[in-house]
């Protein structure tokens, strides 16, 4: 029983058309763009930009966004090719199953669970921060014990849990409703981001950009801390501290979280009307729009406020307060709340579709692959995802969650990039509506760039990631390896009977 068995593209497409597991194809190119932009613009720009500028890159955070954008752009090309070849739910998991085999598909699926669940939890915490600030602005303060995790001075983050559960209901009701809600809210947050860029540009002080790349600062010898608090690459090459050129890359690894989202577009392939044409548009188009906005926002933000004052939960609001425009703080909070709402929604959508695909293949209990008879959504895995996200978001601080999401996403990008090379060699006959240019150069550069960014995440993140992957390996060899439909020779009809 080989753990490297491959599920053919043809079989994946056939499974997607089975009546018992068929999802409703209603998404258009504009919906995919909305999903991509809705997922990308969120915590990274509304919350983490200030942290990365203050602790790693200074005003050069705009360069960090460019570095991350290039790495994501290379990976996005690989995603676009796969999504046009295998238009099936599951994103990188499904792509890996068709190219690298079941074992690596399980690894990437388990990894994607880390990305989507922890990502949605992170954004729920960010949403809560802006929501609490908006309530305070109108005199409706909430007790800190109900708005912060135990490790952040509170008992639980109740708003974060509530928003996750509310959006779970939206996801269960249907993808069409989810896409419609997303498109409306995306329009709101794009308007707020453009307002910040245009209005804030009049208050930029170029002196705040000096030095644009702060000089490297070695660690304070008086501060004794674990080496696990430093990026892993520092342990390899012996360089520690912050800022300087190494700080730009460390900042890129942190704000990489801001780009998470274009890959989620691929998870909706099975619900897209014309996936071969529309998937590349959604993936590449949303990444291009957001990359430009990120660079402009970071330049304006660090031009308004000195970078060392931006280590706050709401840096955009901090910038407006600094220029004496408190009336704009409420507007930014509204945009942030709207923006983060769509990110939570889409990340949980991605997790539900990956979990659905894995359950349909037998790697997770087939029980979770059950599709609602009325709404045609995988409601069991969706509800489970929402409850888990609510629990994690209510009990975990945001900084721990953000880096865990980054390493999971980068690892997924590495395997997808390698998968393109494998698929080109093993299945050159497959029709490809979109082809990655300059193969093998682009996929190799994508894999190396993402691997390098992974090395710039701190040691604690790698340790937690290693524990999560070890747990995944245990589950695979104890359960999934033996329950796989390929291993048992089951048909899609057998799986449908078991799901009931």
N, C-alpha and C positions, 0 to 999 in steps of 0.2 A: 504494500500500500504506500505509494510514493507521496511524500508531503509536497512535492513540487509539481503535482498534477495541475494541468492548465484547463480552465473552462473556456471553451472556444467563444469567439465573438458571436458566432451564429447561435450558439446555445443561450448566451446571455440575452440576445434579442428575442429569441423564442420564449424564454421565461417571462420577459416583460410583457408579452402579448397574451399570456395565459389569463383567461377571464377572472379567475379567483384572485389574481395578484395585480390585475391591470389598474394603473393609475390614470387619471383623467388628463388628456393632452390639451391644455388650454393656454399655455404660456407662449407669448410672442417675443420678438427681439427686444421690443421696448420694455417688456416685463423683465427680461433677463438683465437688461441694462439697469433697470430699477433695483433688481435684487442685488446685482454686483455693487452698484454705488451705495445702496442702502446698507450693505454689509460692511463695505470698506470704510466709509466715513462714520466714525463712531468714537470709541474710547481713545484710539490712537491719537486723534487730532484734538478731541475735546478734553482729554485728561492727561495722557502720557507725554505729549509734546513738551510740556513745561518741565516735567520730571527729567526727561532725557537732556534737555538744554541745560538745566541747572546742575546736573550731576555728571554728565559725560561729555557733551559736545559744545556747549555755549551757543552763540549765534550760528555756528557751523552746523547746527542741527538740520538746516536746510540741505547741506551736503549729505548728511546722514540719510535724509529722505531720498535723495537721488541715488545713493548707493543701494538702499533697500529696493527702490523702484526698479533699478537695473536688474537686480537678482530676481525680483518678482516677474519682470517683463520676460526674462529668458524662460522662467518656469511656466509663465502663462502661455507662451507659444507651444510648449509641450502639452499643457492641458487642453489647449484648443484643438490640437491634432487628435488627441485621444477622444475628446468629447464628440468630434465629428465621425469617428470610426466606431465608437461603442456608445451609442446614445441611450444609455441605461442608467438607472439610479445607482448611486454608490460612489460616484466621483473616483478618486484615486484607488479606492479599494477594488472597484470593478475593473479599472484599467490594469491594475497589478495582477488580478486573477487571470486576465486574458493574455498577459505577457510574461510575468515572472513566476507564476505558479501559486498554488494555494497557500503555502506557508508564508511567503512574503505578502500575499494578499491579506492574510490574517494579521500579520504584523502591522501593515498599513491601516487596516480597518480598526484595529485596537488603538493605534496611534491617532487616527482621526477622531475616535471617541474622546481622547484626551483634548484634542484641539477644539472640537465643537462644544463639548460640555463645559470644560474649563473656560473656554472663550466666552460662552454665554453667561457663565457665572461672573466672570470679570466685568463684563459690560453691565450686568445687572447691578453690581456694586457701584460702578460709575454712574449709572442712571439714578441710583438712590442718592448719591452725593448731590447731583444737580437738583433732584426733586426736593430734597430737604432744604437746599439753599433757596429754591423758588418759594417754598412755603414760608421760610423765615422772612423773606422780603415782603410778604404781605401779613406778617405778624402771626403766623401759625407755626410756631416752633414745635418740633417733636423731641421727646426726651432722648438723650444720647444712648441710653441703654437699649433703645429700639431701632437705632439707626447706624450702629457700628457692630462689627464682628467682635467676638471675645478677645481676639488678639489686637484689636484696635480701640479698646476702651469701652466697649459696650457688651450687651448680653446677646443680641442678635440683630441682624440687619433686616428688619421686617419689610420695608418698602422693596428691597431687592427681591425678596421671596414672593411678594404679591405680584410684581410685574411679570415675573417668570411664569407664574401660574395663570395669570390672565391671558398671556400670549399663547400659552398652551391650548387654551380653548379656541383661539382664533385659528391655530394650526389644525386642530381636529376638524373644524367646520369646513375647511377646504382650501386648496392652493389658490383658487381664483380670488377668494376673499383676501388671503394673505398677500397676493400680488397687488391687489387693488389698494389695500391699506398701505403697503410698502410704497407704491408710486406716489400716493398723496403725501405721505410723511417725508419721502425723499425730496419732493419739491420744496417742502418747508425748510428742511435743513440745508439744502443747497442755497436757498435764499438767505439764510442766516450766515452761512460761510462766506458768500459773496459780499454780504453787508459788512462783515468783519474786515474783509480784505480791502474793500473800497473805502469805507469810513475810517478804518484804522490807519490806512496809508497816509492820511493827512496829519497824523500825530507821530509818525516815525521820527526818531532822533538818531541820526547816523552814528552819533557818539556811542550809543548803546551797542553798536556792532563792533566796537573796538575793545579788545582784539576779537576778530571774527572767529579765529580758532585759538582759544586760550592756550597758553603754554602748558605742556605736560606737567602734572603735579604728582610727584611720587607719594606713596603712602606716608602718613605721619608715623614715625618710629614709636611715638608714645602710645599709639593706638594698637593694641594687640587684638587681633581677630583671626578667625579661621581663614585658611587659604580658600576654603569653599565659597567665601564671599566674593572672590575675584573671578573674572572670566577664566574659563578653562585654558584659553590660549596663553594666559599669563603664566600658568603653571608649566606649560610646555616650553616657552621661550624666556621666561624669567622677568618679563616686564609687568610692573604693577602700577597702580595709581589711576588718575583720571585725566581727561582733557587731552590736548595734543591730537596727533593723527590717530593714535590708538583709540582715543576717545570718540572720534568720528565713527569708527567702525563699531565700537561698543554701543554708541547711540543708535547706529543703524540696526544693530541686533535687537535693541529694545523697541524702537519705533516700527520695526518690522510688523509688529502687532497691528499697526495702522493699515497695513495692506491686506490683512486677512479678509477674505470675502470673495475675491474673484474666483477662487477655487470652488466656492460653494455653488456658484452658477452651474458648474458641471454636475452637481448632485441633482439638479432639476431636469436633466436631459430626457428622462422618461416621461416628463410632463410637458414637454415642449412640442409645439405643432410641427416645426421644421428644424429639428435639432442640428442636422448637418450644416445648414446655412446659418442659423441663429446663434448657436453656441459660441463660435469664434467671435461673433459680434459682441455678445454679452460679456465674454471673458476679457477680451483685449480692449474693448471700448470703455468698460467701467474702470479698468486699471489706468488707462491713459488719462481720463478725466480727473480721477482722484490724485494721480501723481502731480499734476500741474497745480491743483488746489492746495495740496500739502506743502509744496515748496513755498507758495505765496503766503499761506497762513503762517508758517514758521518764520519767514522773513519779517512779516508785519509784527508778529507777536514779540520777537526779540528786539525789534526796533522800537516798540512802545515801552517795554519794560526791560531793565537790565536782566540778563539771563539768570543771574544768581538769585533773583526774586521770584522765579517762576515755579519753584518746587511746591506747588499747591494742587489741591484736588480739582480746581476749576481755573486753569490758567487764562482762558479767554475772558472770563469774568474779572480776573485780577487785572488784566490789561485795560479793560474799560474803566475799572475803578481808578486806575493810575492816571487816566487822562481826564478824570472828573466827569465821567458820563455814566453815573449810576443807573440812569434810566435804561441804558443799553444792556445792563447786566441781566435784567429780566428777559430781554429778547434773546440773549445768548443762552440763558438757561432754558428757554423754551425750545430753541433750536437743538440744544444738546439733548434735552429730554426726548424730543421727536427723533433725533438722529440715533440715539442709543436704543430707542424702542425698536427701530427696524433691525438694528444689528442683533439684538437678542432674538428677535423673531426669526431672522434668517439663519443664525447659527444653530438654533434648535431645529429649524427645518432641515439643515444639512445633516445634523446628527440623526434625526428621525429617518432620513432617506438612506444613510449609510447603514444604520442598524436594521432597517427594513431589508436591504439587499443582502446583508450577512445572514439574517434570519431565513430569508427565502432560500439561501444556499445551504442552510443547515449548520452554519458555523456558530450561530446563536440559536436558542430555542425557536422553533418554527412558530410558536405561539405569538411571537412579536411581529410576525409578517402578516397577520390578519388585517385585511383592508375593510374599512367601514362600508356597509352595504349601501348607505345613502350618500355619504360624502366622498367616497372613494379615496380615503386617506388612510395611511397605516396608523390607526389611532392608538393601538396598544403601546407601540414603541414611542409614540409622540407623548402620551401621558406619562410614561415612565421617565422620559427625558426631562419633561417639565418639572416633575417632582424632585429628581436628582439635582437639577440646576438650582431650584429654589433652596434646597437644603445647603448646598455648597456655598451659594451666594450669601446666605444669611449668616454663615459661620466662619468665613475665610477672608482675610485682608486682601486688598486688590493687588499689591505688588507681587505677592507670591503667585497669584493666579496668572498675571500677565506673562511672566517669563515661562511658565509651564506651557502656556498656549503657543508661544513662539517656537519652542524647540520641537513640539509636535508637528507644527505646520512645516517647518523647514525640513524635517525628516521626510514628510510626505512629498515635498517638492523634489527632494533628492531621488527618491524611488521612482516618481513619475518621469523624471528626466531620463533616468536609466531605462525605464520601461519603453520609451519611445525608440531608443536604439535597438532594444531587443525585438520589438514588434516590427521594426523596419526589416530586420534580418529574417525573422521567423515567418512573418506574414506579409511579404511584399505585394501580394495579390489583392489585398483589401483595398476597396475604394476609399480615398481620403479627400473629403471636401476641402480640408485645410491641411497644408503640409508645413512642418517646421522648416524654415530655410537653413541652409548651410549645415546640414547634418553631416558628420557627427559633432561639429564644432559647437553649435548652440546648446544641444543637450548636455555636453560635457561641461561647458562653461556654467550652465545653470546649476548642475549638480555641485561643482566646485565652489561656486559663489554661495550657495545655500549652506554647504558644509562649513565654509569659513565663518559665516555668520553664526552658525551653531556653536562654533568654538569660542565665540565672543560672549556667550551666555555664562553666567556664574556657575561655579562648581556645584552649589546646592541644587540648581536647576537640573544639572546632569544627573546628580544622585537620585533626585525624585523621579526623573525620567527613566533611569535604569531600574528603579524599583517597580514602576508602572509596567515597563516592558517585561520584566521578569514575571510579574503576575500574569501578564498576557500569555507568555510562553507556557506557564503552568496550566492555564485554562485550555489552551489549544491542545496540548498533549494529553490532558486528562479527559476533555470533553469534545472539542470541536473536530479534532482529527478523525474521531470515530463516528461522529454524527453528521459529517459532511455528506451532502447529497451525492457528490462525485464518488466518495469512498463507498457509499452504500448502493450506488447504482440506481438511485431513486429518480422517478420522473417528477415533473412539476405537478402533476395530478396527485401523486403520493404526498407531496409536501402540502398541497391544499387540504387534503383530508386530515392530515396531522394538525394543521393550524386550527381547524375547527374543533 
